Amino acid sequence: MVNYQLNIRLATQDVRTINGAGQKVAIVKSVGNTSGTPVIWVGFAPFENNQVSWQNQYGVYASSTQVQSGATIFKTSAVNPASANTFYPFVNGTFNSPNPPGGGDNTYGISNNYSQQFTFGMAQSVTANGNTFDANPLNAVPVLSKQNAVFTPIEIVKVFLFGNFDNGVIISNITSNALIVDLTKDPNPTIKYDQSSGTFVMASALATA
């Protein structure tokens, strides 16, 4: 099992300005295959030093929430952790035992055997500044009855400032000044907020600027 930790640093005055404006640090995590619509995985009011950590364990969830911008996902059912290379059938309002094989290695599948369209996606637990959130949604995909969806987790996150929204909020698009952080190359990166550009940057980039 791999442990990941994203370290986020901000200057004192920037923390005051951001919190005073009702903004949060928002993190969206990448999902491959049937990626669907992005969801705020975790968002929090920043301190000067922040830590976001997780492990490479993944789940799947079902929700009656319609996929539209600004909606907050309410999970009606979840499997966390889920097994890779399997399909989890959703029937009678809950997930049944998985049916291997699924879509392939490092993929997680669902089968919507419910009588109508439902929302599905990947989920992953995360800890932000000591607060642990269980099976937070990563994405949202409407799946018709009798259809399948396959998800592939990718350890790449996008970090940006966003309005005062909770975890699990569906967003139609991600701000263009989001910093993309690839944790497949470094599982313990450090980023900093650059007040002059209003964006997050890699700590090494800011140090050499």
Z-matrix of the N, CA and C atoms (Angstrom, degrees):
N
C 1 1.453
C 2 1.527 1 109.74
N 3 1.309 2 116.57 1 135.36
C 4 1.464 3 121.97 2 -177.46
C 5 1.522 4 109.43 3 -100.85
N 6 1.328 5 115.94 4 134.27
C 7 1.460 6 121.75 5 175.36
C 8 1.525 7 109.08 6 -99.71
N 9 1.328 8 116.20 7 133.68
C 10 1.463 9 122.14 8 178.55
C 11 1.526 10 108.96 9 -118.81
N 12 1.322 11 115.67 10 143.09
C 13 1.466 12 120.57 11 175.61
C 14 1.514 13 110.10 12 -143.95
N 15 1.320 14 115.24 13 124.11
C 16 1.456 15 122.25 14 176.75
C 17 1.521 16 107.78 15 -104.53
N 18 1.332 17 116.38 16 120.13
C 19 1.457 18 122.53 17 179.90
C 20 1.532 19 108.68 18 -100.39
N 21 1.330 20 116.45 19 128.40
C 22 1.465 21 121.42 20 -175.73
C 23 1.518 22 108.79 21 -124.36
N 24 1.328 23 116.45 22 121.20
C 25 1.457 24 121.56 23 -177.40
C 26 1.541 25 110.05 24 -113.49
N 27 1.333 26 115.11 25 139.45
C 28 1.465 27 121.27 26 176.18
C 29 1.521 28 109.45 27 -137.27
N 30 1.324 29 115.90 28 147.64
C 31 1.462 30 120.97 29 174.85
C 32 1.530 31 109.28 30 -72.10
N 33 1.339 32 115.09 31 155.51
C 34 1.462 33 120.74 32 -176.43
C 35 1.520 34 112.33 33 -55.22
N 36 1.320 35 117.62 34 -48.26
C 37 1.455 36 121.12 35 -177.59
C 38 1.521 37 111.57 36 -66.07
N 39 1.330 38 117.48 37 -34.32
C 40 1.453 39 120.55 38 178.58
C 41 1.533 40 110.58 39 -66.46
N 42 1.336 41 116.95 40 -38.47
C 43 1.465 42 120.27 41 176.70
C 44 1.523 43 110.10 42 -60.73
N 45 1.313 44 116.58 43 -44.92
C 46 1.458 45 120.34 44 179.88
C 47 1.522 46 111.48 45 -62.95
N 48 1.332 47 116.32 46 -43.00
C 49 1.466 48 120.49 47 -178.48
C 50 1.524 49 111.16 48 -65.81
N 51 1.315 50 116.96 49 -46.39
C 52 1.470 51 121.81 50 -177.15
C 53 1.524 52 110.52 51 -65.01
N 54 1.323 53 117.05 52 -47.72
C 55 1.467 54 119.91 53 179.91
C 56 1.527 55 111.30 54 -66.64
N 57 1.336 56 116.67 55 -35.96
C 58 1.454 57 119.92 56 178.64
C 59 1.519 58 112.55 57 -65.64
N 60 1.342 59 116.41 58 -28.26
C 61 1.464 60 121.37 59 179.26
C 62 1.528 61 112.67 60 -87.42
N 63 1.336 62 116.87 61 1.21
C 64 1.460 63 119.99 62 -179.82
C 65 1.510 64 113.69 63 71.28
N 66 1.338 65 116.84 64 26.26
C 67 1.459 66 121.33 65 178.92
C 68 1.536 67 109.85 66 -95.18
N 69 1.316 68 115.42 67 159.94
C 70 1.460 69 121.86 68 176.44
C 71 1.523 70 110.08 69 -131.18
N 72 1.315 71 115.58 70 157.44
C 73 1.454 72 120.61 71 167.41
C 74 1.525 73 106.65 72 -78.11
N 75 1.325 74 117.04 73 121.49
C 76 1.460 75 122.12 74 -179.02
C 77 1.521 76 109.71 75 -112.65
N 78 1.334 77 115.39 76 138.71
C 79 1.463 78 121.12 77 179.72
C 80 1.524 79 108.73 78 -126.14
N 81 1.314 80 115.09 79 126.47
C 82 1.467 81 122.82 80 175.23
C 83 1.519 82 107.39 81 -115.24
N 84 1.317 83 116.95 82 135.95
C 85 1.461 84 121.82 83 -177.20
C 86 1.527 85 110.11 84 -109.32
N 87 1.306 86 116.35 85 141.46
C 88 1.463 87 121.25 86 -176.00
C 89 1.524 88 111.42 87 -76.81
N 90 1.334 89 115.11 88 144.41
C 91 1.461 90 123.20 89 174.87
C 92 1.517 91 107.49 90 -136.20
N 93 1.326 92 116.46 91 133.09
C 94 1.462 93 121.11 92 -179.70
C 95 1.517 94 112.01 93 -95.21
N 96 1.327 95 115.51 94 -175.76
C 97 1.464 96 124.60 95 -177.80
C 98 1.523 97 109.97 96 60.76
N 99 1.337 98 119.17 97 -122.57
C 100 1.460 99 121.25 98 -179.11
C 101 1.521 100 107.65 99 -77.42
N 102 1.331 101 116.70 100 75.76
C 103 1.460 102 120.72 101 -167.35
C 104 1.519 103 113.43 102 -70.06
N 105 1.325 104 118.16 103 -35.64
C 106 1.447 105 120.55 104 178.03
C 107 1.517 106 113.19 105 71.65
N 108 1.319 107 115.78 106 -152.80
C 109 1.456 108 123.33 107 -176.77
C 110 1.526 109 109.74 108 -96.42
N 111 1.351 110 117.62 109 138.11
C 112 1.473 111 119.03 110 -178.65
C 113 1.517 112 112.19 111 -68.18
N 114 1.333 113 114.44 112 152.26
C 115 1.456 114 123.13 113 -179.20
C 116 1.523 115 107.79 114 -132.32
N 117 1.321 116 117.11 115 143.31
C 118 1.460 117 119.19 116 174.45
C 119 1.525 118 108.05 117 -69.31
N 120 1.322 119 115.44 118 108.45
C 121 1.463 120 121.12 119 -178.87
C 122 1.525 121 110.13 120 -65.58
N 123 1.324 122 116.08 121 -49.70
C 124 1.456 123 120.26 122 176.24
C 125 1.526 124 108.79 123 -151.54
N 126 1.324 125 115.52 124 139.35
C 127 1.462 126 121.16 125 177.00
C 128 1.523 127 108.84 126 -137.20
N 129 1.314 128 116.80 127 144.45
C 130 1.465 129 119.22 128 -176.55
C 131 1.520 130 110.12 129 -155.67
N 132 1.335 131 115.05 130 151.78
C 133 1.453 132 121.24 131 172.62
C 134 1.529 133 107.61 132 -71.52
N 135 1.329 134 118.39 133 126.22
C 136 1.457 135 120.02 134 -170.00
C 137 1.527 136 114.19 135 -79.41
N 138 1.334 137 113.95 136 154.80
C 139 1.456 138 123.78 137 165.92
C 140 1.525 139 107.17 138 -107.99
N 141 1.323 140 116.45 139 -173.60
C 142 1.464 141 118.85 140 175.91
C 143 1.525 142 111.08 141 -69.82
N 144 1.337 143 116.24 142 -38.67
C 145 1.464 144 121.83 143 178.51
C 146 1.525 145 108.37 144 -122.59
N 147 1.324 146 116.20 145 125.09
C 148 1.463 147 121.80 146 -176.31
C 149 1.519 148 109.80 147 -130.40
N 150 1.318 149 115.61 148 144.59
C 151 1.455 150 121.42 149 176.90
C 152 1.526 151 109.69 150 -130.11
N 153 1.321 152 115.70 151 129.99
C 154 1.456 153 122.73 152 175.24
C 155 1.519 154 106.95 153 -122.08
N 156 1.336 155 117.60 154 123.01
C 157 1.463 156 120.43 155 -174.15
C 158 1.523 157 110.70 156 -134.05
N 159 1.326 158 115.62 157 152.55
C 160 1.461 159 122.36 158 178.57
C 161 1.518 160 109.31 159 -162.63
N 162 1.318 161 115.52 160 172.14
C 163 1.461 162 122.96 161 176.68
C 164 1.519 163 109.16 162 -121.91
N 165 1.334 164 115.46 163 163.18
C 166 1.464 165 118.95 164 -178.18
C 167 1.527 166 110.75 165 -83.16
N 168 1.323 167 114.49 166 59.75
C 169 1.457 168 123.27 167 170.15
C 170 1.521 169 107.55 168 -117.94
N 171 1.334 170 116.42 169 137.88
C 172 1.449 171 120.02 170 -172.21
C 173 1.525 172 110.50 171 -132.43
N 174 1.304 173 115.50 172 155.51
C 175 1.446 174 121.45 173 177.22
C 176 1.512 175 111.17 174 -132.25
N 177 1.315 176 115.51 175 178.78
C 178 1.466 177 122.23 176 173.54
C 179 1.531 178 107.38 177 -128.93
N 180 1.326 179 115.75 178 154.66
C 181 1.462 180 119.47 179 -179.45
C 182 1.518 181 109.79 180 -140.34
N 183 1.321 182 114.21 181 162.56
C 184 1.467 183 122.33 182 172.53
C 185 1.522 184 108.17 183 -125.47
N 186 1.327 185 116.34 184 147.78
C 187 1.454 186 120.38 185 -177.37
C 188 1.525 187 110.37 186 -149.16
N 189 1.329 188 115.28 187 146.59
C 190 1.463 189 120.63 188 174.56
C 191 1.526 190 111.40 189 -88.06
N 192 1.343 191 117.13 190 -2.38
C 193 1.462 192 121.44 191 -179.95
C 194 1.522 193 110.78 192 -68.84
N 195 1.303 194 117.42 193 131.16
C 196 1.451 195 121.11 194 176.57
C 197 1.522 196 110.08 195 -74.37
N 198 1.323 197 115.96 196 144.37
C 199 1.466 198 121.32 197 -177.69
C 200 1.525 199 108.75 198 -79.80
N 201 1.323 200 115.40 199 95.72
C 202 1.455 201 121.49 200 175.98
C 203 1.516 202 108.54 201 -147.76
N 204 1.321 203 115.97 202 146.22
C 205 1.455 204 121.63 203 -174.66
C 206 1.528 205 111.10 204 -57.84
N 207 1.334 206 116.19 205 133.49
C 208 1.446 207 122.24 206 178.07
C 209 1.511 208 114.74 207 93.37
N 210 1.349 209 117.17 208 -13.24
C 211 1.460 210 119.89 209 178.79
C 212 1.526 211 109.99 210 -76.21
N 213 1.322 212 116.63 211 145.03
C 214 1.455 213 122.01 212 176.60
C 215 1.522 214 109.05 213 -101.82
N 216 1.318 215 115.90 214 125.61
C 217 1.463 216 120.60 215 -175.94
C 218 1.527 217 110.70 216 -68.88
N 219 1.313 218 114.72 217 127.55
C 220 1.469 219 121.89 218 170.95
C 221 1.518 220 107.62 219 -106.72
N 222 1.321 221 117.05 220 115.26
C 223 1.460 222 121.33 221 -177.85
C 224 1.527 223 109.89 222 -78.79
N 225 1.314 224 115.99 223 118.62
C 226 1.460 225 119.46 224 175.43
C 227 1.520 226 111.62 225 -86.25
N 228 1.335 227 116.51 226 -22.36
C 229 1.462 228 121.19 227 178.53
C 230 1.519 229 108.38 228 -160.12
N 231 1.335 230 115.89 229 150.01
C 232 1.462 231 119.85 230 179.69
C 233 1.522 232 110.04 231 -153.76
N 234 1.326 233 114.82 232 151.23
C 235 1.461 234 122.32 233 170.82
C 236 1.514 235 106.63 234 -122.29
N 237 1.324 236 116.91 235 115.71
C 238 1.467 237 120.91 236 -176.71
C 239 1.536 238 109.84 237 -149.88
N 240 1.356 239 117.11 238 115.50
C 241 1.464 240 125.40 239 1.58
C 242 1.524 241 111.66 240 -81.71
N 243 1.310 242 115.36 241 158.91
C 244 1.457 243 122.49 242 175.56
C 245 1.527 244 109.35 243 -104.16
N 246 1.310 245 115.81 244 161.61
C 247 1.466 246 121.64 245 178.32
C 248 1.516 247 110.06 246 -93.75
N 249 1.329 248 115.47 247 140.02
C 250 1.464 249 120.68 248 178.88
C 251 1.522 250 110.27 249 -74.24
N 252 1.347 251 114.29 250 161.55
C 253 1.454 252 122.64 251 176.40
C 254 1.533 253 111.53 252 58.63
N 255 1.339 254 116.16 253 39.59
C 256 1.461 255 121.36 254 177.91
C 257 1.526 256 109.37 255 -141.12
N 258 1.326 257 114.90 256 161.92
C 259 1.459 258 121.70 257 171.03
C 260 1.529 259 108.08 258 -114.12
N 261 1.328 260 116.15 259 129.54
C 262 1.453 261 121.10 260 176.25
C 263 1.530 262 108.65 261 -99.09
N 264 1.338 263 118.27 262 112.42
C 265 1.469 264 120.08 263 179.37
C 266 1.520 265 111.14 264 -75.87
N 267 1.313 266 116.36 265 131.49
C 268 1.458 267 122.24 266 177.61
C 269 1.520 268 107.73 267 -103.32
N 270 1.331 269 116.43 268 115.78
C 271 1.461 270 120.79 269 -175.78
C 272 1.522 271 108.39 270 -151.32
N 273 1.320 272 115.75 271 143.22
C 274 1.462 273 121.65 272 179.37
C 275 1.531 274 112.36 273 56.27
N 276 1.336 275 115.93 274 34.32
C 277 1.457 276 120.54 275 173.36
C 278 1.506 277 116.25 276 83.30
N 279 1.339 278 117.69 277 8.35
C 280 1.454 279 119.23 278 179.87
C 281 1.521 280 109.97 279 -152.46
N 282 1.339 281 116.18 280 165.79
C 283 1.455 282 120.67 281 176.16
C 284 1.525 283 109.81 282 -84.76
N 285 1.324 284 116.11 283 133.41
C 286 1.454 285 121.45 284 173.56
C 287 1.528 286 110.33 285 -89.65
N 288 1.304 287 116.79 286 179.06
C 289 1.462 288 121.50 287 178.37
C 290 1.521 289 109.62 288 -59.36
N 291 1.338 290 117.17 289 146.90
C 292 1.473 291 120.21 290 -175.44
C 293 1.513 292 112.59 291 -69.42
N 294 1.333 293 114.24 292 155.95
C 295 1.462 294 122.19 293 178.48
C 296 1.516 295 109.82 294 -116.46
N 297 1.336 296 119.26 295 90.24
C 298 1.473 297 119.52 296 176.71
C 299 1.513 298 109.67 297 -74.85
N 300 1.332 299 118.11 298 158.63
C 301 1.460 300 125.67 299 -7.83
C 302 1.527 301 111.54 300 -81.84
N 303 1.340 302 115.49 301 162.64
C 304 1.458 303 120.51 302 -179.60
C 305 1.506 304 111.79 303 -104.57
N 306 1.348 305 115.40 304 -132.17
C 307 1.454 306 120.09 305 -174.75
C 308 1.517 307 114.38 306 -88.47
N 309 1.333 308 118.27 307 -2.04
C 310 1.456 309 120.36 308 -179.48
C 311 1.513 310 111.00 309 130.36
N 312 1.328 311 115.78 310 175.13
C 313 1.454 312 121.00 311 -179.54
C 314 1.533 313 110.36 312 -60.11
N 315 1.317 314 115.37 313 140.88
C 316 1.463 315 123.04 314 178.49
C 317 1.527 316 112.22 315 60.06
N 318 1.324 317 116.44 316 30.78
C 319 1.458 318 120.96 317 173.50
C 320 1.523 319 109.17 318 -124.55
N 321 1.323 320 114.74 319 152.60
C 322 1.461 321 121.33 320 -177.93
C 323 1.517 322 107.40 321 -132.44
N 324 1.336 323 115.99 322 124.51
C 325 1.455 324 119.44 323 -173.46
C 326 1.515 325 113.44 324 -117.88
N 327 1.326 326 115.53 325 154.85
C 328 1.463 327 122.15 326 172.52
C 329 1.523 328 108.41 327 -130.12
N 330 1.312 329 115.48 328 149.14
C 331 1.468 330 122.42 329 173.38
C 332 1.519 331 107.63 330 -119.91
N 333 1.309 332 116.42 331 119.37
C 334 1.456 333 119.79 332 -179.43
C 335 1.522 334 109.41 333 -85.24
N 336 1.325 335 116.07 334 92.80
C 337 1.457 336 121.44 335 176.57
C 338 1.521 337 111.93 336 -95.10
N 339 1.326 338 114.97 337 12.43
C 340 1.459 339 120.93 338 175.60
C 341 1.530 340 108.09 339 -73.92
N 342 1.323 341 115.97 340 164.99
C 343 1.459 342 120.27 341 -173.85
C 344 1.519 343 113.74 342 -79.86
N 345 1.344 344 117.66 343 -2.96
C 346 1.459 345 120.17 344 -177.73
C 347 1.527 346 110.18 345 -150.40
N 348 1.329 347 115.63 346 172.86
C 349 1.463 348 120.51 347 176.87
C 350 1.521 349 109.75 348 -61.26
N 351 1.340 350 114.93 349 143.48
C 352 1.454 351 121.07 350 179.69
C 353 1.525 352 107.43 351 -143.76
N 354 1.329 353 116.22 352 163.32
C 355 1.466 354 121.16 353 178.83
C 356 1.522 355 109.79 354 -99.21
N 357 1.350 356 114.97 355 134.06
C 358 1.460 357 120.60 356 -179.82
C 359 1.530 358 109.70 357 -134.06
N 360 1.311 359 115.35 358 166.21
C 361 1.457 360 119.70 359 176.29
C 362 1.514 361 111.31 360 179.33
N 363 1.328 362 114.21 361 -179.12
C 364 1.457 363 120.64 362 175.54
C 365 1.521 364 109.34 363 -87.11
N 366 1.331 365 115.54 364 157.50
C 367 1.457 366 121.60 365 176.41
C 368 1.526 367 108.48 366 -138.60
N 369 1.332 368 116.04 367 152.13
C 370 1.458 369 120.61 368 179.28
C 371 1.528 370 108.95 369 -154.04
N 372 1.315 371 116.40 370 133.33
C 373 1.453 372 121.23 371 177.64
C 374 1.525 373 109.80 372 -73.22
N 375 1.322 374 115.91 373 148.21
C 376 1.458 375 120.67 374 -176.35
C 377 1.520 376 108.53 375 -150.17
N 378 1.335 377 116.07 376 147.95
C 379 1.457 378 122.28 377 175.92
C 380 1.522 379 108.72 378 -117.60
N 381 1.336 380 116.44 379 125.46
C 382 1.460 381 121.85 380 179.50
C 383 1.519 382 108.81 381 -123.68
N 384 1.328 383 115.82 382 116.29
C 385 1.463 384 121.70 383 179.71
C 386 1.521 385 112.34 384 51.46
N 387 1.336 386 114.85 385 42.78
C 388 1.456 387 121.02 386 175.89
C 389 1.509 388 115.49 387 86.74
N 390 1.332 389 118.47 388 -8.02
C 391 1.466 390 122.25 389 178.68
C 392 1.520 391 109.43 390 -98.84
N 393 1.320 392 116.99 391 122.15
C 394 1.458 393 121.91 392 -176.80
C 395 1.520 394 110.73 393 -98.00
N 396 1.324 395 115.55 394 133.73
C 397 1.462 396 122.79 395 179.44
C 398 1.528 397 108.10 396 -119.06
N 399 1.315 398 116.09 397 123.30
C 400 1.453 399 121.75 398 -173.50
C 401 1.525 400 111.19 399 -88.51
N 402 1.320 401 115.22 400 125.07
C 403 1.475 402 122.44 401 172.92
C 404 1.520 403 112.36 402 52.91
N 405 1.342 404 117.14 403 50.86
C 406 1.464 405 119.84 404 175.98
C 407 1.528 406 110.54 405 -69.72
N 408 1.334 407 118.61 406 136.49
C 409 1.467 408 121.26 407 -179.51
C 410 1.533 409 112.10 408 -62.82
N 411 1.332 410 115.23 409 144.64
C 412 1.463 411 122.03 410 176.89
C 413 1.524 412 111.93 411 -104.58
N 414 1.319 413 117.07 412 -29.84
C 415 1.461 414 121.50 413 -176.92
C 416 1.521 415 108.86 414 -156.58
N 417 1.312 416 116.64 415 172.48
C 418 1.469 417 121.11 416 -178.87
C 419 1.519 418 109.41 417 -140.40
N 420 1.325 419 116.09 418 126.02
C 421 1.463 420 121.58 419 -176.91
C 422 1.529 421 109.34 420 -132.81
N 423 1.335 422 118.51 421 122.31
C 424 1.467 423 119.38 422 172.45
C 425 1.534 424 109.49 423 -76.18
N 426 1.328 425 116.25 424 127.17
C 427 1.466 426 121.42 425 -177.87
C 428 1.522 427 108.91 426 -122.99
N 429 1.317 428 115.56 427 124.37
C 430 1.450 429 120.60 428 180.00
C 431 1.526 430 111.00 429 -67.87
N 432 1.329 431 115.48 430 158.98
C 433 1.459 432 120.92 431 176.66
C 434 1.528 433 110.65 432 -58.47
N 435 1.330 434 116.03 433 135.97
C 436 1.475 435 125.37 434 178.12
C 437 1.534 436 112.51 435 74.04
N 438 1.315 437 117.08 436 12.79
C 439 1.464 438 119.50 437 176.40
C 440 1.529 439 110.79 438 -110.22
N 441 1.342 440 114.54 439 163.56
C 442 1.460 441 121.74 440 -178.95
C 443 1.521 442 110.56 441 -113.02
N 444 1.315 443 115.57 442 162.43
C 445 1.465 444 122.88 443 171.19
C 446 1.520 445 107.92 444 -141.66
N 447 1.335 446 115.38 445 142.27
C 448 1.466 447 121.46 446 -179.15
C 449 1.518 448 108.36 447 -124.35
N 450 1.333 449 116.98 448 135.08
C 451 1.457 450 122.60 449 -177.90
C 452 1.525 451 110.16 450 -124.08
N 453 1.327 452 115.29 451 142.50
C 454 1.465 453 121.81 452 176.19
C 455 1.521 454 108.99 453 -124.08
N 456 1.330 455 118.48 454 116.94
C 457 1.465 456 119.75 455 179.67
C 458 1.524 457 111.13 456 -71.84
N 459 1.323 458 115.57 457 143.73
C 460 1.460 459 122.27 458 178.11
C 461 1.526 460 107.38 459 -132.88
N 462 1.318 461 116.30 460 127.42
C 463 1.470 462 119.46 461 -177.01
C 464 1.531 463 110.87 462 -82.88
N 465 1.315 464 113.87 463 61.52
C 466 1.464 465 122.52 464 174.49
C 467 1.512 466 107.55 465 -129.11
N 468 1.325 467 117.51 466 130.35
C 469 1.461 468 120.90 467 -179.88
C 470 1.522 469 110.05 468 -121.78
N 471 1.318 470 115.05 469 156.46
C 472 1.462 471 122.54 470 172.97
C 473 1.520 472 107.55 471 -116.77
N 474 1.326 473 115.83 472 129.79
C 475 1.468 474 121.49 473 -174.93
C 476 1.522 475 108.81 474 -120.19
N 477 1.323 476 116.58 475 130.95
C 478 1.455 477 120.68 476 -178.35
C 479 1.525 478 108.77 477 -159.87
N 480 1.331 479 116.31 478 169.47
C 481 1.457 480 121.55 479 174.01
C 482 1.519 481 109.08 480 -90.95
N 483 1.323 482 115.45 481 140.39
C 484 1.456 483 119.99 482 -176.71
C 485 1.524 484 108.57 483 -143.42
N 486 1.324 485 116.38 484 167.02
C 487 1.453 486 120.75 485 178.36
C 488 1.517 487 111.80 486 -62.35
N 489 1.289 488 116.39 487 172.20
C 490 1.459 489 122.67 488 -172.71
C 491 1.532 490 111.18 489 -75.78
N 492 1.339 491 116.37 490 69.68
C 493 1.455 492 121.96 491 179.29
C 494 1.520 493 110.57 492 -107.80
N 495 1.335 494 115.94 493 157.80
C 496 1.452 495 121.13 494 -179.23
C 497 1.530 496 110.76 495 -85.18
N 498 1.340 497 114.56 496 171.38
C 499 1.455 498 120.55 497 173.21
C 500 1.531 499 109.42 498 -61.09
N 501 1.327 500 115.72 499 148.89
C 502 1.451 501 119.65 500 176.34
C 503 1.511 502 115.24 501 83.77
N 504 1.335 503 117.84 502 9.61
C 505 1.459 504 120.41 503 178.65
C 506 1.528 505 109.84 504 -80.69
N 507 1.314 506 116.10 505 131.09
C 508 1.459 507 121.94 506 178.07
C 509 1.527 508 108.63 507 -78.80
N 510 1.329 509 116.59 508 131.01
C 511 1.459 510 119.89 509 178.52
C 512 1.521 511 109.08 510 -122.48
N 513 1.326 512 115.41 511 138.12
C 514 1.464 513 120.37 512 -175.63
C 515 1.518 514 112.07 513 -73.39
N 516 1.334 515 116.60 514 -31.53
C 517 1.461 516 119.29 515 177.22
C 518 1.520 517 108.85 516 -153.48
N 519 1.316 518 115.12 517 156.02
C 520 1.453 519 121.83 518 -178.89
C 521 1.520 520 108.61 519 -99.87
N 522 1.311 521 116.30 520 134.93
C 523 1.453 522 121.39 521 -177.98
C 524 1.525 523 111.53 522 -52.20
N 525 1.320 524 115.32 523 143.43
C 526 1.470 525 120.66 524 -174.26
C 527 1.521 526 112.85 525 -67.44
N 528 1.344 527 117.51 526 -18.57
C 529 1.461 528 118.53 527 -178.76
C 530 1.522 529 112.46 528 -95.56
N 531 1.327 530 117.68 529 20.61
C 532 1.456 531 121.11 530 176.77
C 533 1.531 532 109.73 531 -69.17
N 534 1.324 533 116.06 532 140.84
C 535 1.457 534 121.87 533 175.29
C 536 1.518 535 108.70 534 -90.08
N 537 1.316 536 117.25 535 126.74
C 538 1.463 537 122.55 536 176.73
C 539 1.524 538 108.08 537 -91.87
N 540 1.337 539 116.03 538 123.48
C 541 1.463 540 121.55 539 -178.54
C 542 1.519 541 108.41 540 -118.84
N 543 1.334 542 116.41 541 119.10
C 544 1.460 543 122.91 542 -178.42
C 545 1.526 544 108.87 543 -95.77
N 546 1.346 545 116.06 544 104.53
C 547 1.462 546 119.96 545 -179.05
C 548 1.516 547 112.34 546 -87.46
N 549 1.327 548 117.92 547 -0.41
C 550 1.462 549 119.49 548 172.24
C 551 1.528 550 110.01 549 -72.06
N 552 1.323 551 116.95 550 -22.25
C 553 1.456 552 121.40 551 179.06
C 554 1.521 553 112.08 552 -93.34
N 555 1.334 554 116.36 553 -32.18
C 556 1.462 555 121.91 554 -179.97
C 557 1.524 556 107.84 555 -146.56
N 558 1.351 557 119.16 556 109.54
C 559 1.458 558 120.92 557 -176.87
C 560 1.530 559 114.24 558 -77.85
N 561 1.328 560 117.11 559 -0.19
C 562 1.475 561 120.37 560 -177.70
C 563 1.532 562 110.74 561 -139.91
N 564 1.330 563 118.17 562 58.96
C 565 1.465 564 120.70 563 -176.23
C 566 1.528 565 112.02 564 -81.98
N 567 1.321 566 115.25 565 160.75
C 568 1.460 567 122.04 566 175.00
C 569 1.518 568 108.87 567 -122.69
N 570 1.324 569 115.79 568 131.62
C 571 1.456 570 120.85 569 176.71
C 572 1.523 571 108.64 570 -123.98
N 573 1.329 572 115.79 571 160.00
C 574 1.457 573 121.49 572 -179.51
C 575 1.526 574 109.66 573 -133.93
N 576 1.313 575 114.86 574 155.92
C 577 1.453 576 120.01 575 175.88
C 578 1.517 577 109.12 576 -89.32
N 579 1.317 578 116.04 577 127.67
C 580 1.465 579 122.36 578 179.53
C 581 1.522 580 108.17 579 -103.39
N 582 1.312 581 116.44 580 104.65
C 583 1.466 582 121.63 581 -175.45
C 584 1.520 583 111.99 582 -62.64
N 585 1.313 584 117.33 583 -32.55
C 586 1.459 585 120.27 584 -176.43
C 587 1.532 586 112.37 585 -65.95
N 588 1.331 587 116.87 586 -32.25
C 589 1.466 588 120.81 587 179.64
C 590 1.524 589 112.50 588 -104.34
N 591 1.337 590 116.60 589 -12.11
C 592 1.454 591 120.07 590 -178.77
C 593 1.506 592 113.44 591 70.39
N 594 1.336 593 116.47 592 26.04
C 595 1.455 594 121.14 593 -177.65
C 596 1.524 595 110.11 594 -135.85
N 597 1.333 596 114.68 595 165.23
C 598 1.458 597 120.36 596 170.73
C 599 1.523 598 108.74 597 -86.86
N 600 1.327 599 115.66 598 146.51
C 601 1.463 600 121.85 599 178.37
C 602 1.518 601 108.13 600 -137.06
N 603 1.325 602 116.00 601 159.73
C 604 1.458 603 119.21 602 173.21
C 605 1.519 604 108.90 603 -63.89
N 606 1.310 605 117.19 604 141.24
C 607 1.454 606 120.97 605 -176.54
C 608 1.512 607 111.43 606 -59.42
N 609 1.324 608 117.43 607 -36.20
C 610 1.467 609 120.89 608 179.99
C 611 1.524 610 110.72 609 -66.61
N 612 1.350 611 117.06 610 -35.90
C 613 1.463 612 120.25 611 -179.51
C 614 1.516 613 111.05 612 -68.00
N 615 1.333 614 116.71 613 -39.74
C 616 1.448 615 120.57 614 179.94
C 617 1.520 616 110.99 615 -68.71
N 618 1.331 617 116.28 616 -34.69
C 619 1.468 618 120.56 617 -177.84
C 620 1.517 619 111.54 618 -68.59
N 621 1.348 620 116.05 619 -29.72
C 622 1.460 621 119.07 620 -177.09
C 623 1.514 622 112.84 621 -97.82
N 624 1.346 623 116.94 622 -1.85
C 625 1.481 624 119.98 623 -177.25
C 626 1.507 625 110.94 624 -70.69
